[in-house]
Amino acid sequence: MYETLLAVQKEHVFTGATKAVAYRKQQLQKLKTMLQTYEKELLSALRADLNKQEPEARMVEMAFLHQEIDLALESIDEWVKPMKVKTPTSHAGSKSWVATEPYGSVLIISPWNYPIQLTFAPLIGALAAGNAAVLKPSELTPRTSSIMAAAVRATFPKELVTVVEGDAKTAETLLNLPFDSIFFTGSAAVGKIVLEKAAKHMTPCTLELGGKSPVIVDGEAKLKLAAKRIAWGKFLNAGQTCIAPDYALVDEDVYEPFLEQLKTQTYTLFSDKTKEGTYTQIVNDKHFERLRRYLDNGHIALGGQISPQARLMSPTILTNVPWDAPIMQEEIFGPILPVFRYKTPAEAIQKVRSLPNPLALYVFSENERVQRLFTEQLSFGGGCINDTLMHAANPYLPFGGKGASGIGAYHGYESFRTFSHQKSLLKQSTTFDVPFRYKQGKIANTFIRNICK
């Protein structure tokens, strides 16, 4: 069945219909209208799946998509223009340029933590680049996936965009097919499987993964503001964000006052939600139990309240956590923040480097030398100085990881590039023909030597 779907989508792209800029704009506008039409149903499904409340969901799921679509609609005329490049003197009479073309039919596998945003954000790039797409949303948010599938069916023909619902076996079946490009968002463990499957067909692959993203608080940081922004970035969506601060490294000179501010700001921002039961749920029992075990890895400085039946865990701050504790062996992906001291910047750098390259890094300091030290000496996908998460909400910045945290990037123009093949072209003049390449002699050798100087 899926083989037929893939063939139909590839044939649609082969007709050339998707290459027209007017056609691409039309599809992007249809997507925007679809999101507006189905917004109420989508937000209701999110609440049923994750207890994610409407104001938060509208901000983190819907607003970004509209911003991305608007940017694509405004910019696509420029994006598709062939890019002229220089031609060396050895190619006299010729001109060179880079053209873009769609890959064909692309597979987009999205996760459960931001199911709407992380399904449709890659689709924006795919459509802008002229591709057809098969979307495989997560089975862990079934109501949201069902509404997305219904919305797409009512909006797009299957030869352009189709949603395939199902579990891991369904994803595996799709990955065994020769798609022209694969875009995956999820864990590093599954990312390795995706990469292995893609290799069998030599399929280009974009992997948006995660990792243990540190936040570093320097002795010259504005502690109250730092604490507020860190608490928001960490505990939003119950910490189930791939770029959420995973652990905090705090200069020992300000550790105690910062910890007090962090406790105060976390309580101020989230106590009402936890009391009212409107805080986002942990996605399932398996993840909840994993997080519950982490509570024993240190001293609970704040939070630690749990409701297993409702899969709710209050925002929790841990101190006195051993660096080699289980909580530090994998991405936490939940509302628990271990806080560590460091004596010197070199010690903080060593600790970050002891773990795989993170997807994000955050530095809080008023000292520009310190800001440069950490952002230049450490490898990570992207990040912020004196903020958290917000770099990912800027459609003008590429978003992606490095090494274990991901391969490739997207958002804005980078999404268009990710789903486009860069085709290099050279056009040679036929009014004359330089003879050097056909017969090497004294003049030709002199000419080549001059080029090689």
C-alpha positions as CSV (number, residue, x, y, z in Angstrom):
1,M,0.0,0.0,0.0
2,Y,2.7,2.5,1.0
3,E,4.7,1.5,-2.1
4,T,1.8,2.7,-4.2
5,L,1.5,5.9,-2.3
6,L,5.2,6.6,-2.7
7,A,5.0,5.9,-6.5
8,V,2.0,8.2,-6.8
9,Q,3.8,11.1,-5.0
10,K,7.0,10.7,-7.0
11,E,5.0,10.7,-10.3
12,H,3.3,13.9,-9.2
13,V,6.6,15.6,-8.7
14,F,7.9,14.2,-12.0
15,T,5.1,16.0,-13.8
16,G,6.7,19.3,-12.9
17,A,3.6,20.7,-11.3
18,T,5.2,21.3,-7.9
19,K,8.0,23.3,-9.4
20,A,5.9,26.4,-10.2
21,V,6.3,29.1,-7.6
22,A,2.6,29.9,-7.8
23,Y,1.7,26.3,-7.0
24,R,4.0,26.2,-4.0
25,K,2.5,29.4,-2.7
26,Q,-0.9,28.0,-3.1
27,Q,-0.1,25.0,-1.0
28,L,1.5,27.1,1.7
29,Q,-1.6,29.2,1.9
30,K,-3.8,26.1,2.0
31,L,-1.7,24.9,5.0
32,K,-2.1,28.2,6.8
33,T,-5.8,28.1,6.2
34,M,-6.0,24.5,7.4
35,L,-4.2,25.5,10.7
36,Q,-6.7,28.3,11.2
37,T,-9.7,26.1,10.3
38,Y,-8.7,23.2,12.6
39,E,-7.1,25.2,15.4
40,K,-9.9,24.6,17.9
41,E,-9.9,20.8,17.3
42,L,-6.1,20.6,17.3
43,L,-5.8,22.5,20.6
44,S,-8.6,20.3,22.1
45,A,-6.8,17.2,21.1
46,L,-3.5,18.5,22.6
47,R,-5.3,19.0,25.9
48,A,-6.7,15.5,25.8
49,D,-3.3,13.9,24.9
50,L,-0.9,16.0,27.1
51,N,-3.1,18.3,29.3
52,K,-1.4,21.1,27.4
53,Q,-3.5,24.2,28.0
54,E,-4.7,26.4,25.1
55,P,-2.7,29.6,25.8
56,E,0.6,27.6,26.0
57,A,-0.3,25.5,23.0
58,R,-1.2,28.4,20.9
59,M,2.1,30.1,21.7
60,V,4.4,27.1,21.3
61,E,2.6,25.1,18.6
62,M,0.6,27.4,16.4
63,A,2.2,30.8,16.4
64,F,5.6,29.6,15.2
65,L,4.0,27.8,12.2
66,H,2.2,30.9,11.0
67,Q,5.4,32.9,11.3
68,E,7.2,30.2,9.2
69,I,4.5,30.1,6.6
70,D,4.4,33.9,6.3
71,L,8.2,34.0,5.9
72,A,8.1,31.4,3.2
73,L,5.3,33.1,1.3
74,E,7.2,36.4,1.4
75,S,10.6,34.9,0.5
76,I,10.0,32.1,-1.9
77,D,10.4,34.2,-5.0
78,E,14.0,35.0,-3.9
79,W,14.7,31.5,-2.6
80,V,14.0,29.8,-5.9
81,K,16.1,32.1,-8.0
82,P,19.3,30.5,-9.4
83,M,22.3,31.7,-7.5
84,K,25.1,33.0,-9.8
85,V,28.6,32.1,-8.8
86,K,32.0,33.1,-10.0
87,T,33.8,31.2,-12.8
88,P,37.6,30.9,-12.9
89,T,39.7,32.4,-15.7
90,S,40.5,28.8,-16.8
91,H,36.8,28.5,-17.9
92,A,36.9,31.5,-20.2
93,G,33.6,32.1,-22.0
94,S,31.5,30.2,-19.5
95,K,29.1,31.2,-16.7
96,S,28.1,29.2,-13.6
97,W,25.1,29.1,-11.3
98,V,23.4,26.9,-8.7
99,A,19.8,25.9,-9.2
100,T,17.5,24.2,-6.7
101,E,15.1,21.4,-7.4
102,P,12.8,19.4,-5.1
103,Y,14.0,16.0,-3.9
104,G,10.7,14.3,-4.7
105,S,8.7,12.5,-2.1
106,V,10.0,13.1,1.5
107,L,9.2,11.3,4.7
108,I,8.7,13.4,7.8
109,I,8.6,11.5,11.1
110,S,7.6,13.7,14.0
111,P,7.5,13.3,17.8
112,W,4.9,13.6,20.5
113,N,6.2,16.5,22.6
114,Y,5.2,19.3,20.2
115,P,3.2,17.2,17.8
116,I,1.6,20.0,15.7
117,Q,4.6,22.2,15.4
118,L,7.1,19.4,14.7
119,T,5.0,17.8,12.1
120,F,4.1,20.9,10.1
121,A,7.2,23.0,10.5
122,P,9.3,20.6,8.3
123,L,6.3,20.3,5.9
124,I,6.5,24.1,5.3
125,G,10.0,23.7,4.0
126,A,9.1,20.6,2.0
127,L,6.2,22.4,0.2
128,A,8.2,25.6,-0.3
129,A,10.9,23.5,-2.0
130,G,8.3,21.8,-4.3
131,N,8.2,18.3,-2.7
132,A,5.4,15.9,-1.9
133,A,5.4,14.5,1.6
134,V,4.3,11.6,3.8
135,L,3.8,12.6,7.4
136,K,4.2,10.0,10.2
137,P,3.1,11.6,13.5
138,S,3.6,9.9,16.9
139,E,1.3,7.3,18.1
140,L,1.8,8.6,21.7
141,T,-0.4,11.5,21.0
142,P,-3.2,9.7,19.2
143,R,-6.0,12.3,19.3
144,T,-3.7,15.0,17.9
145,S,-2.4,12.7,15.2
146,S,-6.0,11.8,14.2
147,I,-7.1,15.4,13.9
148,M,-3.9,16.2,11.9
149,A,-4.7,13.3,9.6
150,A,-8.3,14.4,9.0
151,A,-7.2,18.0,8.4
152,V,-4.6,17.0,5.8
153,R,-7.0,14.7,4.0
154,A,-9.5,17.5,3.8
155,T,-6.9,20.0,2.5
156,F,-4.4,18.2,0.2
157,P,-4.6,15.5,-2.4
158,K,-2.8,12.3,-1.4
159,E,-0.3,12.7,-4.2
160,L,1.0,15.9,-2.5
161,V,0.6,15.4,1.3
162,T,-0.6,12.3,3.2
163,V,-0.6,11.4,6.9
164,V,0.1,7.8,7.8
165,E,-0.9,6.9,11.4
166,G,0.5,3.9,13.2
167,D,3.1,2.7,15.7
168,A,6.8,1.9,15.4
169,K,6.2,-0.9,13.0
170,T,4.5,1.5,10.6
171,A,7.4,3.8,10.8
172,E,9.8,0.9,10.1
173,T,7.8,-0.1,7.1
174,L,7.9,3.4,5.7
175,L,11.7,3.7,6.4
176,N,12.2,0.6,4.3
177,L,10.9,2.4,1.2
178,P,13.1,4.5,-1.1
179,F,12.0,8.0,-0.2
180,D,13.9,10.8,-1.7
181,S,14.6,12.5,1.7
182,I,13.9,11.7,5.3
183,F,13.4,14.2,8.1
184,F,13.2,12.7,11.6
185,T,12.7,14.4,15.0
186,G,13.1,12.3,18.1
187,S,15.6,10.5,20.2
188,A,19.2,9.7,19.3
189,A,18.6,6.0,19.7
190,V,15.8,6.0,17.1
191,G,17.8,8.5,15.0
192,K,20.5,5.8,14.6
193,I,17.9,3.4,13.3
194,V,16.6,6.0,10.8
195,L,20.1,6.7,9.6
196,E,20.8,3.0,9.1
197,K,17.6,2.5,7.2
198,A,18.3,5.6,5.0
199,A,21.8,4.3,4.2
200,K,20.3,1.2,2.4
201,H,18.8,3.5,-0.2
202,M,21.4,6.3,0.0
203,T,18.6,8.6,1.1
204,P,19.6,12.0,2.4
205,C,18.6,12.4,6.0
206,T,18.0,15.2,8.4
207,L,18.0,14.2,12.1
208,E,16.7,16.6,14.8
209,L,17.7,14.9,18.0
210,G,18.4,16.2,21.5
211,G,20.9,15.7,24.3
212,K,21.9,17.1,27.6
213,S,21.7,20.9,27.0
214,P,23.5,22.8,29.7
215,V,22.8,26.2,31.1
216,I,25.8,28.1,32.6
217,V,25.3,30.8,35.2
218,D,28.3,33.1,35.6
219,G,29.1,35.0,38.7
220,E,28.2,38.3,36.9
221,A,24.8,37.2,35.7
222,K,21.6,39.0,36.7
223,L,20.5,36.3,39.0
224,K,16.8,37.0,39.3
225,L,16.3,37.4,35.5
226,A,18.4,34.4,34.8
227,A,16.5,32.3,37.3
228,K,13.2,33.4,35.7
229,R,14.2,32.7,32.2
230,I,15.8,29.3,33.1
231,A,12.7,28.2,35.0
232,W,10.5,29.1,32.1
233,G,12.7,27.4,29.5
234,K,13.1,24.3,31.6
235,F,9.6,23.6,33.0
236,L,7.6,24.7,29.9
237,N,5.7,21.7,28.6
238,A,6.8,19.8,31.7
239,G,10.4,19.9,30.5
240,Q,9.5,17.8,27.5
241,T,11.4,20.0,25.1
242,C,14.4,18.9,23.2
243,I,16.2,22.2,23.8
244,A,15.2,22.6,27.4
245,P,18.0,23.2,29.9
246,D,18.9,19.7,31.0
247,Y,21.2,20.7,33.9
248,A,22.6,24.0,35.4
249,L,26.2,24.8,36.1
250,V,26.4,27.7,38.5
251,D,29.5,29.7,39.6
252,E,30.1,28.7,43.2
253,D,30.3,32.4,44.3
254,V,26.6,32.9,43.4
255,Y,25.3,29.4,43.8
256,E,23.2,29.9,46.9
257,P,21.6,33.2,45.9
258,F,20.9,31.8,42.4
259,L,19.3,28.7,43.9
260,E,17.0,30.7,46.0
261,Q,16.0,32.8,43.1
262,L,15.4,29.7,40.9
263,K,13.2,28.2,43.6
264,T,11.2,31.5,43.9
265,Q,10.8,32.0,40.2
266,T,9.8,28.4,39.5
267,Y,7.2,28.5,42.2
268,T,5.9,31.8,41.0
269,L,5.6,30.7,37.4
270,F,4.2,27.2,37.9
271,S,2.7,26.7,41.3
272,D,-0.9,27.7,40.3
273,K,-0.8,25.2,37.3
274,T,0.4,22.3,39.5
275,K,-2.3,23.1,42.1
276,E,-5.0,23.4,39.5
277,G,-4.0,20.3,37.6
278,T,-3.4,22.3,34.5
279,Y,0.3,21.6,34.2
280,T,1.3,19.5,31.2
281,Q,1.3,15.7,31.7
282,I,4.2,13.3,31.2
283,V,3.3,11.6,28.0
284,N,2.9,8.0,29.3
285,D,3.5,5.7,32.2
286,K,6.9,4.5,31.0
287,H,8.3,8.0,30.8
288,F,6.7,8.9,34.1
289,E,8.3,5.9,35.9
290,R,11.7,6.8,34.4
291,L,11.4,10.3,35.7
292,R,10.1,9.2,39.1
293,R,13.3,7.2,39.6
294,Y,15.4,10.2,39.0
295,L,13.9,12.0,42.0
296,D,16.1,9.7,44.2
297,N,19.3,10.9,42.5
298,G,19.8,14.0,44.7
299,H,18.3,16.3,47.3
300,I,14.9,17.8,46.3
301,A,15.3,21.5,46.8
302,L,11.9,22.3,45.3
303,G,9.0,20.2,44.0
304,G,9.0,16.5,43.8
305,Q,5.2,16.1,44.1
306,I,3.8,13.4,41.8
307,S,0.4,12.1,40.8
308,P,1.0,8.7,39.0
309,Q,-2.6,8.3,37.9
310,A,-2.7,11.7,36.3
311,R,1.0,11.4,35.1
312,L,1.7,14.8,36.7
313,M,5.0,15.8,38.2
314,S,5.6,19.2,39.7
315,P,8.6,21.3,38.6
316,T,11.5,19.9,40.6
317,I,15.0,21.2,41.4
318,L,17.6,18.7,42.5
319,T,20.9,19.5,44.3
320,N,23.8,17.3,45.6
321,V,23.5,15.1,42.5
322,P,26.6,13.0,41.7
323,W,27.9,13.8,38.3
324,D,27.8,10.1,37.4
325,A,24.2,9.6,38.7
326,P,21.7,7.9,36.3
327,I,20.0,11.3,35.7
328,M,23.2,12.5,34.1
329,Q,23.5,9.5,31.7
330,E,20.7,10.5,29.3
331,E,18.5,13.4,28.4
332,I,16.1,14.0,31.2
333,F,13.1,15.2,29.1
334,G,11.0,16.0,32.1
335,P,10.4,18.6,34.8
336,I,13.6,17.9,36.8
337,L,16.6,20.3,36.9
338,P,19.8,19.2,38.6
339,V,21.9,22.2,39.7
340,F,25.7,21.9,40.1
341,R,28.4,24.2,41.3
342,Y,31.6,25.0,39.4
343,K,34.7,26.8,40.6
344,T,36.3,28.0,37.4
345,P,35.1,28.4,33.8
346,A,37.6,25.6,32.8
347,E,35.8,23.2,35.2
348,A,32.5,24.1,33.6
349,I,33.9,23.6,30.1
350,Q,35.4,20.2,31.1
351,K,32.0,19.0,32.5
352,V,30.1,20.0,29.4
353,R,32.8,18.4,27.2
354,S,32.5,15.1,29.1
355,L,29.1,14.6,27.6
356,P,28.1,14.3,23.9
357,N,27.6,17.6,22.0
358,P,24.3,19.0,23.1
359,L,21.5,20.4,20.9
360,A,21.5,23.7,22.8
361,L,23.6,25.7,25.3
362,Y,22.7,28.7,27.4
363,V,25.0,31.2,29.0
364,F,23.9,33.8,31.5
365,S,26.5,36.6,32.1
366,E,26.9,40.3,31.8
367,N,30.6,39.8,30.9
368,E,31.1,39.6,27.2
369,R,34.5,37.8,27.6
370,V,32.7,35.1,29.5
371,Q,29.9,34.9,27.0
372,R,32.5,34.4,24.2
373,L,34.5,31.9,26.2
374,F,31.7,29.5,26.6
375,T,30.0,29.9,23.2
376,E,33.3,29.7,21.3
377,Q,35.0,26.9,23.4
378,L,32.0,24.6,23.5
379,S,30.4,22.7,20.6
380,F,26.6,22.6,20.5
381,G,23.8,23.0,17.9
382,G,22.6,26.5,18.8
383,G,21.7,28.5,21.9
384,C,21.2,31.8,23.7
385,I,23.1,34.3,25.7
386,N,21.0,35.5,28.7
387,D,17.9,33.6,27.5
388,T,16.6,30.1,26.9
389,L,14.7,28.5,23.9
390,M,14.2,31.7,22.0
391,H,16.8,31.0,19.3
392,A,14.5,28.2,18.1
393,A,11.6,30.6,17.6
394,N,13.6,32.8,15.2
395,P,12.8,31.7,11.7
396,Y,15.9,33.5,10.4
397,L,18.2,31.2,12.4
398,P,19.0,27.7,11.3
399,F,18.0,25.1,13.9
400,G,19.8,21.8,14.2
401,G,22.3,19.8,16.2
402,K,25.9,18.7,15.9
403,G,27.1,15.1,16.2
404,A,25.0,13.1,18.7
405,S,22.4,16.0,18.8
406,G,21.6,15.9,15.1
407,I,22.5,16.2,11.5
408,G,21.3,19.1,9.3
409,A,19.1,22.0,10.1
410,Y,15.9,23.7,9.2
411,H,13.6,26.8,9.9
412,G,13.1,29.6,7.4
413,Y,15.5,29.6,4.4
414,E,17.3,26.6,5.9
415,S,14.2,24.5,5.6
416,F,14.0,25.4,1.9
417,R,17.6,24.3,1.5
418,T,17.2,21.1,3.5
419,F,14.4,19.9,1.2
420,S,16.1,21.1,-2.0
421,H,18.8,19.6,-4.1
422,Q,21.5,22.1,-5.0
423,K,22.2,21.5,-8.7
424,S,25.4,23.0,-10.0
425,L,25.4,24.1,-13.7
426,L,28.0,25.6,-16.1
427,K,27.2,27.0,-19.5
428,Q,30.0,27.2,-22.0
429,S,30.2,29.5,-25.0
430,T,30.1,28.0,-28.5
431,T,31.4,31.1,-30.2
432,F,35.0,30.1,-29.6
433,D,36.8,27.0,-28.1
434,V,40.0,27.3,-26.0
435,P,42.4,24.6,-27.3
436,F,44.5,24.2,-24.1
437,R,42.6,21.2,-22.8
438,Y,42.9,19.2,-26.0
439,K,46.6,19.5,-26.6
440,Q,49.2,20.3,-24.0
441,G,52.2,22.4,-25.3
442,K,54.5,25.1,-24.2
443,I,51.9,27.8,-24.2
444,A,49.4,25.6,-22.5
445,N,51.9,24.5,-19.8
446,T,52.8,28.2,-19.1
447,F,49.2,29.1,-18.8
448,I,48.5,26.2,-16.3
449,R,51.6,27.1,-14.3
450,N,50.4,30.7,-14.0
451,I,47.1,29.4,-12.7
452,C,48.8,27.2,-10.1
453,K,50.9,29.9,-8.6
